Amino acid sequence: QGAVIARYEDYALDGMSAPRLWQAGDKLNDSVAFPLPPPGSYSVWAGLQHRDSGDLLPVFDSGGNQLPDGLLRIGELQVTDASARALSN
């Protein structure tokens, strides 16, 4: 993992959906907007923090193995000069 260039720390759905209210099998569709970083390749990671302590909660893969650092890699973002120009118009 490299340097953190952006992060979001709040409940899902713009702070309106506390995890304590979630039930097994619930699905949330949420989005968060960040400023566009400089051109390059970026890994996108997600994790859940304990609200009081700030500690990251354990994360497990589909085989039941605990992942290090309490983070799950959820994708890759490619920013190009063309994408930066398109968003600036």
Biopython code that builds the backbone (N, CA, C, O; Angstrom):
import numpy as np
from Bio.PDB.StructureBuilder import StructureBuilder

atoms = [
    (1, "GLN", "N", (0.840, -1.181, 0.000)),
    (1, "GLN", "CA", (0.000, 0.000, 0.000)),
    (1, "GLN", "C", (0.877, 1.233, 0.000)),
    (1, "GLN", "O", (1.906, 1.282, 0.673)),
    (2, "GLY", "N", (0.454, 2.230, -0.765)),
    (2, "GLY", "CA", (1.173, 3.487, -0.814)),
    (2, "GLY", "C", (0.552, 4.507, 0.120)),
    (2, "GLY", "O", (-0.139, 4.162, 1.079)),
    (3, "ALA", "N", (0.807, 5.745, -0.174)),
    (3, "ALA", "CA", (0.286, 6.838, 0.640)),
    (3, "ALA", "C", (-1.219, 6.995, 0.434)),
    (3, "ALA", "O", (-1.732, 6.760, -0.660)),
    (4, "VAL", "N", (-1.902, 7.384, 1.470)),
    (4, "VAL", "CA", (-3.339, 7.682, 1.384)),
    (4, "VAL", "C", (-3.485, 9.061, 0.765)),
    (4, "VAL", "O", (-2.912, 10.031, 1.261)),
    (5, "ILE", "N", (-4.254, 9.153, -0.324)),
    (5, "ILE", "CA", (-4.445, 10.453, -0.971)),
    (5, "ILE", "C", (-5.832, 11.032, -0.690)),
    (5, "ILE", "O", (-6.051, 12.230, -0.872)),
    (6, "ALA", "N", (-6.765, 10.193, -0.249)),
    (6, "ALA", "CA", (-8.107, 10.659, 0.117)),
    (6, "ALA", "C", (-8.756, 9.597, 0.998)),
    (6, "ALA", "O", (-8.497, 8.403, 0.849)),
    (7, "ARG", "N", (-9.597, 10.050, 1.913)),
    (7, "ARG", "CA", (-10.336, 9.095, 2.732)),
    (7, "ARG", "C", (-11.644, 9.720, 3.174)),
    (7, "ARG", "O", (-11.783, 10.941, 3.236)),
    (8, "TYR", "N", (-12.598, 8.856, 3.479)),
    (8, "TYR", "CA", (-13.919, 9.277, 3.928)),
    (8, "TYR", "C", (-14.214, 8.532, 5.209)),
    (8, "TYR", "O", (-14.144, 7.303, 5.240)),
    (9, "GLU", "N", (-14.538, 9.244, 6.256)),
    (9, "GLU", "CA", (-14.837, 8.618, 7.540)),
    (9, "GLU", "C", (-16.173, 9.129, 8.054)),
    (9, "GLU", "O", (-16.242, 10.176, 8.698)),
    (10, "ASP", "N", (-17.221, 8.393, 7.770)),
    (10, "ASP", "CA", (-18.558, 8.709, 8.259)),
    (10, "ASP", "C", (-19.431, 7.489, 7.996)),
    (10, "ASP", "O", (-19.015, 6.546, 7.324)),
    (11, "TYR", "N", (-20.626, 7.520, 8.525)),
    (11, "TYR", "CA", (-21.572, 6.448, 8.233)),
    (11, "TYR", "C", (-21.917, 6.475, 6.748)),
    (11, "TYR", "O", (-21.758, 7.492, 6.073)),
    (12, "ALA", "N", (-22.389, 5.342, 6.261)),
    (12, "ALA", "CA", (-22.825, 5.243, 4.870)),
    (12, "ALA", "C", (-24.023, 6.163, 4.630)),
    (12, "ALA", "O", (-24.651, 6.656, 5.567)),
    (13, "LEU", "N", (-24.311, 6.374, 3.375)),
    (13, "LEU", "CA", (-25.452, 7.176, 2.924)),
    (13, "LEU", "C", (-25.424, 8.575, 3.516)),
    (13, "LEU", "O", (-26.401, 9.050, 4.095)),
    (14, "ASP", "N", (-24.262, 9.227, 3.354)),
    (14, "ASP", "CA", (-24.061, 10.602, 3.822)),
    (14, "ASP", "C", (-24.286, 10.729, 5.326)),
    (14, "ASP", "O", (-24.842, 11.716, 5.807)),
    (15, "GLY", "N", (-23.845, 9.716, 6.051)),
    (15, "GLY", "CA", (-23.941, 9.746, 7.505)),
    (15, "GLY", "C", (-25.275, 9.301, 8.071)),
    (15, "GLY", "O", (-25.501, 9.417, 9.276)),
    (16, "MET", "N", (-26.158, 8.796, 7.233)),
    (16, "MET", "CA", (-27.518, 8.465, 7.682)),
    (16, "MET", "C", (-27.756, 6.981, 7.970)),
    (16, "MET", "O", (-28.865, 6.612, 8.355)),
    (17, "SER", "N", (-26.762, 6.132, 7.798)),
    (17, "SER", "CA", (-26.979, 4.694, 7.970)),
    (17, "SER", "C", (-25.915, 4.106, 8.901)),
    (17, "SER", "O", (-24.851, 3.682, 8.448)),
    (18, "ALA", "N", (-26.206, 4.084, 10.187)),
    (18, "ALA", "CA", (-25.274, 3.545, 11.178)),
    (18, "ALA", "C", (-25.187, 2.028, 11.050)),
    (18, "ALA", "O", (-26.215, 1.362, 10.934)),
    (19, "PRO", "N", (-23.973, 1.469, 11.068)),
    (19, "PRO", "CA", (-23.827, 0.017, 10.962)),
    (19, "PRO", "C", (-24.576, -0.763, 12.039)),
    (19, "PRO", "O", (-24.954, -1.912, 11.807)),
    (20, "ARG", "N", (-24.798, -0.172, 13.198)),
    (20, "ARG", "CA", (-25.526, -0.881, 14.264)),
    (20, "ARG", "C", (-26.970, -1.197, 13.847)),
    (20, "ARG", "O", (-27.633, -2.032, 14.462)),
    (21, "LEU", "N", (-27.445, -0.518, 12.796)),
    (21, "LEU", "CA", (-28.808, -0.761, 12.312)),
    (21, "LEU", "C", (-28.861, -1.808, 11.205)),
    (21, "LEU", "O", (-29.944, -2.241, 10.812)),
    (22, "TRP", "N", (-27.709, -2.212, 10.704)),
    (22, "TRP", "CA", (-27.662, -3.159, 9.601)),
    (22, "TRP", "C", (-28.027, -4.561, 10.065)),
    (22, "TRP", "O", (-27.744, -4.949, 11.198)),
    (23, "GLN", "N", (-28.655, -5.305, 9.179)),
    (23, "GLN", "CA", (-28.991, -6.712, 9.406)),
    (23, "GLN", "C", (-28.176, -7.565, 8.437)),
    (23, "GLN", "O", (-27.777, -7.097, 7.371)),
    (24, "ALA", "N", (-27.936, -8.808, 8.812)),
    (24, "ALA", "CA", (-27.216, -9.727, 7.924)),
    (24, "ALA", "C", (-27.913, -9.756, 6.566)),
    (24, "ALA", "O", (-29.133, -9.907, 6.491)),
    (25, "GLY", "N", (-27.141, -9.613, 5.506)),
    (25, "GLY", "CA", (-27.688, -9.644, 4.151)),
    (25, "GLY", "C", (-28.085, -8.279, 3.609)),
    (25, "GLY", "O", (-28.385, -8.157, 2.421)),
    (26, "ASP", "N", (-28.096, -7.255, 4.446)),
    (26, "ASP", "CA", (-28.408, -5.912, 3.950)),
    (26, "ASP", "C", (-27.382, -5.492, 2.904)),
    (26, "ASP", "O", (-26.207, -5.844, 2.997)),
    (27, "LYS", "N", (-27.837, -4.741, 1.916)),
    (27, "LYS", "CA", (-26.944, -4.190, 0.895)),
    (27, "LYS", "C", (-27.176, -2.692, 0.822)),
    (27, "LYS", "O", (-28.316, -2.228, 0.819)),
    (28, "LEU", "N", (-26.097, -1.948, 0.765)),
    (28, "LEU", "CA", (-26.177, -0.497, 0.639)),
    (28, "LEU", "C", (-25.524, -0.076, -0.662)),
    (28, "LEU", "O", (-24.459, -0.581, -1.017)),
    (29, "ASN", "N", (-26.146, 0.833, -1.366)),
    (29, "ASN", "CA", (-25.570, 1.428, -2.565)),
    (29, "ASN", "C", (-25.239, 2.867, -2.205)),
    (29, "ASN", "O", (-26.137, 3.688, -2.023)),
    (30, "ASP", "N", (-23.961, 3.171, -2.104)),
    (30, "ASP", "CA", (-23.521, 4.474, -1.628)),
    (30, "ASP", "C", (-22.430, 4.994, -2.547)),
    (30, "ASP", "O", (-21.767, 4.212, -3.228)),
    (31, "SER", "N", (-22.241, 6.284, -2.574)),
    (31, "SER", "CA", (-21.143, 6.863, -3.343)),
    (31, "SER", "C", (-20.548, 8.023, -2.555)),
    (31, "SER", "O", (-21.224, 8.676, -1.759)),
    (32, "VAL", "N", (-19.279, 8.255, -2.799)),
    (32, "VAL", "CA", (-18.544, 9.340, -2.163)),
    (32, "VAL", "C", (-17.706, 10.004, -3.250)),
    (32, "VAL", "O", (-17.035, 9.314, -4.018)),
    (33, "ALA", "N", (-17.736, 11.321, -3.324)),
    (33, "ALA", "CA", (-16.958, 12.053, -4.321)),
    (33, "ALA", "C", (-15.674, 12.577, -3.688)),
    (33, "ALA", "O", (-15.687, 13.126, -2.586)),
    (34, "PHE", "N", (-14.572, 12.399, -4.400)),
    (34, "PHE", "CA", (-13.275, 12.906, -3.986)),
    (34, "PHE", "C", (-12.718, 13.777, -5.096)),
    (34, "PHE", "O", (-13.061, 13.585, -6.263)),
    (35, "PRO", "N", (-11.858, 14.739, -4.749)),
    (35, "PRO", "CA", (-11.167, 15.498, -5.812)),
    (35, "PRO", "C", (-10.327, 14.532, -6.663)),
    (35, "PRO", "O", (-9.778, 13.553, -6.157)),
    (36, "LEU", "N", (-10.243, 14.826, -7.937)),
    (36, "LEU", "CA", (-9.478, 13.979, -8.848)),
    (36, "LEU", "C", (-7.991, 14.084, -8.523)),
    (36, "LEU", "O", (-7.443, 15.185, -8.491)),
    (37, "PRO", "N", (-7.332, 12.946, -8.282)),
    (37, "PRO", "CA", (-5.889, 12.994, -8.008)),
    (37, "PRO", "C", (-5.108, 13.198, -9.306)),
    (37, "PRO", "O", (-5.682, 13.136, -10.393)),
    (38, "PRO", "N", (-3.801, 13.442, -9.194)),
    (38, "PRO", "CA", (-2.968, 13.569, -10.395)),
    (38, "PRO", "C", (-3.017, 12.283, -11.229)),
    (38, "PRO", "O", (-3.328, 11.217, -10.697)),
    (39, "PRO", "N", (-2.713, 12.372, -12.535)),
    (39, "PRO", "CA", (-2.700, 11.169, -13.364)),
    (39, "PRO", "C", (-1.846, 10.069, -12.740)),
    (39, "PRO", "O", (-0.775, 10.321, -12.186)),
    (40, "GLY", "N", (-2.349, 8.854, -12.846)),
    (40, "GLY", "CA", (-1.635, 7.708, -12.299)),
    (40, "GLY", "C", (-2.588, 6.563, -12.028)),
    (40, "GLY", "O", (-3.773, 6.632, -12.355)),
    (41, "SER", "N", (-2.063, 5.519, -11.433)),
    (41, "SER", "CA", (-2.824, 4.327, -11.085)),
    (41, "SER", "C", (-2.979, 4.291, -9.568)),
    (41, "SER", "O", (-2.004, 4.449, -8.833)),
    (42, "TYR", "N", (-4.198, 4.084, -9.109)),
    (42, "TYR", "CA", (-4.494, 4.108, -7.685)),
    (42, "TYR", "C", (-5.297, 2.883, -7.280)),
    (42, "TYR", "O", (-6.234, 2.495, -7.977)),
    (43, "SER", "N", (-4.941, 2.279, -6.171)),
    (43, "SER", "CA", (-5.740, 1.204, -5.578)),
    (43, "SER", "C", (-6.793, 1.828, -4.683)),
    (43, "SER", "O", (-6.530, 2.810, -3.989)),
    (44, "VAL", "N", (-7.990, 1.251, -4.702)),
    (44, "VAL", "CA", (-9.090, 1.733, -3.870)),
    (44, "VAL", "C", (-9.345, 0.687, -2.787)),
    (44, "VAL", "O", (-9.577, -0.485, -3.085)),
    (45, "TRP", "N", (-9.301, 1.121, -1.535)),
    (45, "TRP", "CA", (-9.442, 0.236, -0.383)),
    (45, "TRP", "C", (-10.633, 0.666, 0.458)),
    (45, "TRP", "O", (-10.980, 1.846, 0.483)),
    (46, "ALA", "N", (-11.262, -0.281, 1.147)),
    (46, "ALA", "CA", (-12.372, 0.021, 2.046)),
    (46, "ALA", "C", (-12.166, -0.714, 3.358)),
    (46, "ALA", "O", (-11.579, -1.795, 3.400)),
    (47, "GLY", "N", (-12.653, -0.113, 4.413)),
    (47, "GLY", "CA", (-12.602, -0.724, 5.730)),
    (47, "GLY", "C", (-13.653, -0.082, 6.612)),
    (47, "GLY", "O", (-14.220, 0.955, 6.267)),
    (48, "LEU", "N", (-13.908, -0.700, 7.745)),
    (48, "LEU", "CA", (-14.851, -0.154, 8.719)),
    (48, "LEU", "C", (-14.121, 0.109, 10.020)),
    (48, "LEU", "O", (-13.337, -0.720, 10.482)),
    (49, "GLN", "N", (-14.380, 1.269, 10.610)),
    (49, "GLN", "CA", (-13.750, 1.640, 11.861)),
    (49, "GLN", "C", (-14.738, 1.541, 13.012)),
    (49, "GLN", "O", (-15.932, 1.787, 12.845)),
    (50, "HIS", "N", (-14.226, 1.178, 14.183)),
    (50, "HIS", "CA", (-15.026, 1.257, 15.403)),
    (50, "HIS", "C", (-15.215, 2.737, 15.704)),
    (50, "HIS", "O", (-14.238, 3.481, 15.793)),
    (51, "ARG", "N", (-16.444, 3.166, 15.860)),
    (51, "ARG", "CA", (-16.761, 4.596, 16.009)),
    (51, "ARG", "C", (-16.040, 5.235, 17.201)),
    (51, "ARG", "O", (-15.557, 6.362, 17.093)),
    (52, "ASP", "N", (-15.961, 4.532, 18.335)),
    (52, "ASP", "CA", (-15.371, 5.120, 19.538)),
    (52, "ASP", "C", (-13.847, 5.055, 19.545)),
    (52, "ASP", "O", (-13.184, 6.041, 19.865)),
    (53, "SER", "N", (-13.290, 3.895, 19.193)),
    (53, "SER", "CA", (-11.841, 3.717, 19.301)),
    (53, "SER", "C", (-11.091, 4.136, 18.034)),
    (53, "SER", "O", (-9.909, 4.474, 18.101)),
    (54, "GLY", "N", (-11.763, 4.117, 16.888)),
    (54, "GLY", "CA", (-11.097, 4.400, 15.621)),
    (54, "GLY", "C", (-10.354, 3.207, 15.056)),
    (54, "GLY", "O", (-9.785, 3.292, 13.968)),
    (55, "ASP", "N", (-10.348, 2.077, 15.787)),
    (55, "ASP", "CA", (-9.673, 0.877, 15.304)),
    (55, "ASP", "C", (-10.417, 0.300, 14.111)),
    (55, "ASP", "O", (-11.648, 0.291, 14.079)),
    (56, "LEU", "N", (-9.659, -0.181, 13.126)),
    (56, "LEU", "CA", (-10.285, -0.849, 11.986)),
    (56, "LEU", "C", (-10.788, -2.220, 12.420)),
    (56, "LEU", "O", (-10.100, -2.947, 13.138)),
    (57, "LEU", "N", (-11.990, -2.565, 11.978)),
    (57, "LEU", "CA", (-12.568, -3.867, 12.289)),
    (57, "LEU", "C", (-11.936, -4.933, 11.399)),
    (57, "LEU", "O", (-11.472, -4.627, 10.300)),
    (58, "PRO", "N", (-11.914, -6.181, 11.864)),
    (58, "PRO", "CA", (-11.334, -7.248, 11.041)),
    (58, "PRO", "C", (-12.107, -7.432, 9.732)),
    (58, "PRO", "O", (-13.324, -7.260, 9.679)),
    (59, "VAL", "N", (-11.373, -7.783, 8.689)),
    (59, "VAL", "CA", (-11.939, -8.057, 7.369)),
    (59, "VAL", "C", (-11.485, -9.453, 6.959)),
    (59, "VAL", "O", (-10.325, -9.817, 7.155)),
    (60, "PHE", "N", (-12.405, -10.235, 6.386)),
    (60, "PHE", "CA", (-12.111, -11.613, 5.995)),
    (60, "PHE", "C", (-12.411, -11.802, 4.519)),
    (60, "PHE", "O", (-13.353, -11.212, 3.991)),
    (61, "ASP", "N", (-11.601, -12.636, 3.845)),
    (61, "ASP", "CA", (-11.875, -12.958, 2.448)),
    (61, "ASP", "C", (-12.922, -14.051, 2.376)),
    (61, "ASP", "O", (-13.390, -14.538, 3.405)),
    (62, "SER", "N", (-13.292, -14.439, 1.164)),
    (62, "SER", "CA", (-14.360, -15.435, 0.988)),
    (62, "SER", "C", (-13.987, -16.804, 1.558)),
    (62, "SER", "O", (-14.872, -17.626, 1.798)),
    (63, "GLY", "N", (-12.703, -17.064, 1.779)),
    (63, "GLY", "CA", (-12.261, -18.321, 2.377)),
    (63, "GLY", "C", (-12.191, -18.277, 3.887)),
    (63, "GLY", "O", (-11.811, -19.260, 4.525)),
    (64, "GLY", "N", (-12.560, -17.126, 4.471)),
    (64, "GLY", "CA", (-12.538, -16.993, 5.920)),
    (64, "GLY", "C", (-11.199, -16.563, 6.491)),
    (64, "GLY", "O", (-11.018, -16.554, 7.709)),
    (65, "ASN", "N", (-10.258, -16.206, 5.623)),
    (65, "ASN", "CA", (-8.940, -15.760, 6.087)),
    (65, "ASN", "C", (-8.969, -14.273, 6.406)),
    (65, "ASN", "O", (-9.457, -13.471, 5.610)),
    (66, "GLN", "N", (-8.445, -13.907, 7.573)),
    (66, "GLN", "CA", (-8.412, -12.495, 7.939)),
    (66, "GLN", "C", (-7.378, -11.756, 7.096)),
    (66, "GLN", "O", (-6.241, -12.205, 6.944)),
    (67, "LEU", "N", (-7.793, -10.620, 6.556)),
    (67, "LEU", "CA", (-6.919, -9.792, 5.729)),
    (67, "LEU", "C", (-6.136, -8.834, 6.623)),
    (67, "LEU", "O", (-6.645, -8.379, 7.647)),
    (68, "PRO", "N", (-4.900, -8.530, 6.235)),
    (68, "PRO", "CA", (-4.085, -7.632, 7.062)),
    (68, "PRO", "C", (-4.624, -6.199, 7.037)),
    (68, "PRO", "O", (-5.244, -5.771, 6.064)),
    (69, "ASP", "N", (-4.383, -5.492, 8.093)),
    (69, "ASP", "CA", (-4.671, -4.056, 8.199)),
    (69, "ASP", "C", (-6.151, -3.691, 8.221)),
    (69, "ASP", "O", (-6.472, -2.502, 8.223)),
    (70, "GLY", "N", (-7.066, -4.659, 8.236)),
    (70, "GLY", "CA", (-8.482, -4.336, 8.290)),
    (70, "GLY", "C", (-9.000, -3.628, 7.053)),
    (70, "GLY", "O", (-9.991, -2.902, 7.120)),
    (71, "LEU", "N", (-8.331, -3.836, 5.917)),
    (71, "LEU", "CA", (-8.727, -3.185, 4.669)),
    (71, "LEU", "C", (-8.954, -4.203, 3.566)),
    (71, "LEU", "O", (-8.276, -5.228, 3.506)),
    (72, "LEU", "N", (-9.902, -3.917, 2.700)),
    (72, "LEU", "CA", (-10.225, -4.762, 1.552)),
    (72, "LEU", "C", (-10.019, -3.947, 0.283)),
    (72, "LEU", "O", (-10.591, -2.868, 0.130)),
    (73, "ARG", "N", (-9.202, -4.465, -0.621)),
    (73, "ARG", "CA", (-8.989, -3.779, -1.909)),
    (73, "ARG", "C", (-10.228, -4.004, -2.758)),
    (73, "ARG", "O", (-10.587, -5.143, -3.057)),
    (74, "ILE", "N", (-10.886, -2.907, -3.148)),
    (74, "ILE", "CA", (-12.148, -3.033, -3.882)),
    (74, "ILE", "C", (-12.051, -2.581, -5.332)),
    (74, "ILE", "O", (-13.036, -2.658, -6.067)),
    (75, "GLY", "N", (-10.895, -2.116, -5.753)),
    (75, "GLY", "CA", (-10.780, -1.731, -7.151)),
    (75, "GLY", "C", (-9.510, -0.980, -7.453)),
    (75, "GLY", "O", (-8.654, -0.766, -6.594)),
    (76, "GLU", "N", (-9.421, -0.587, -8.707)),
    (76, "GLU", "CA", (-8.273, 0.150, -9.221)),
    (76, "GLU", "C", (-8.816, 1.355, -9.986)),
    (76, "GLU", "O", (-9.800, 1.236, -10.716)),
    (77, "LEU", "N", (-8.191, 2.490, -9.823)),
    (77, "LEU", "CA", (-8.591, 3.715, -10.503)),
    (77, "LEU", "C", (-7.438, 4.174, -11.385)),
    (77, "LEU", "O", (-6.310, 4.325, -10.916)),
    (78, "GLN", "N", (-7.727, 4.395, -12.665)),
    (78, "GLN", "CA", (-6.732, 4.914, -13.608)),
    (78, "GLN", "C", (-7.113, 6.347, -13.948)),
    (78, "GLN", "O", (-8.176, 6.586, -14.521)),
    (79, "VAL", "N", (-6.271, 7.287, -13.608)),
    (79, "VAL", "CA", (-6.495, 8.690, -13.952)),
    (79, "VAL", "C", (-5.503, 9.058, -15.042)),
    (79, "VAL", "O", (-4.296, 8.870, -14.889)),
    (80, "THR", "N", (-6.028, 9.587, -16.150)),
    (80, "THR", "CA", (-5.180, 10.000, -17.275)),
    (80, "THR", "C", (-5.299, 11.505, -17.455)),
    (80, "THR", "O", (-6.184, 12.141, -16.882)),
    (81, "ASP", "N", (-4.409, 12.067, -18.249)),
    (81, "ASP", "CA", (-4.518, 13.489, -18.570)),
    (81, "ASP", "C", (-5.862, 13.780, -19.226)),
    (81, "ASP", "O", (-6.467, 14.820, -18.962)),
    (82, "ALA", "N", (-6.339, 12.862, -20.089)),
    (82, "ALA", "CA", (-7.613, 13.055, -20.774)),
    (82, "ALA", "C", (-8.772, 13.078, -19.787)),
    (82, "ALA", "O", (-9.684, 13.892, -19.933)),
    (83, "SER", "N", (-8.756, 12.199, -18.782)),
    (83, "SER", "CA", (-9.856, 12.195, -17.809)),
    (83, "SER", "C", (-9.839, 13.462, -16.976)),
    (83, "SER", "O", (-10.899, 13.982, -16.627)),
    (84, "ALA", "N", (-8.666, 13.968, -16.651)),
    (84, "ALA", "CA", (-8.565, 15.212, -15.884)),
    (84, "ALA", "C", (-9.097, 16.386, -16.697)),
    (84, "ALA", "O", (-9.795, 17.246, -16.159)),
    (85, "ARG", "N", (-8.767, 16.432, -18.012)),
    (85, "ARG", "CA", (-9.259, 17.523, -18.862)),
    (85, "ARG", "C", (-10.778, 17.442, -19.013)),
    (85, "ARG", "O", (-11.453, 18.471, -18.978)),
    (86, "ALA", "N", (-11.324, 16.241, -19.179)),
    (86, "ALA", "CA", (-12.755, 16.078, -19.369)),
    (86, "ALA", "C", (-13.528, 16.567, -18.147)),
    (86, "ALA", "O", (-14.589, 17.176, -18.285)),
    (87, "LEU", "N", (-13.006, 16.306, -16.969)),
    (87, "LEU", "CA", (-13.709, 16.726, -15.749)),
    (87, "LEU", "C", (-13.542, 18.205, -15.451)),
    (87, "LEU", "O", (-14.331, 18.778, -14.700)),
    (88, "SER", "N", (-12.536, 18.824, -16.025)),
    (88, "SER", "CA", (-12.329, 20.248, -15.754)),
    (88, "SER", "C", (-13.194, 21.138, -16.658)),
    (88, "SER", "O", (-13.301, 22.342, -16.424)),
    (89, "ASN", "N", (-13.808, 20.548, -17.684)),
    (89, "ASN", "CA", (-14.670, 21.323, -18.606)),
    (89, "ASN", "C", (-16.066, 21.460, -18.073)),
    (89, "ASN", "O", (-16.915, 22.078, -18.716)),
]
sb = StructureBuilder()
sb.init_structure("model")
sb.init_model(0)
sb.init_chain("A")
sb.init_seg("    ")
for serial, (resi, resn, name, xyz) in enumerate(atoms, 1):
    if name == "N":
        sb.init_residue(resn, " ", resi, " ")
    sb.init_atom(name, np.array(xyz, "f"), 0.0, 1.0, " ", f" {name:<3s}", serial, name[0])
structure = sb.get_structure()
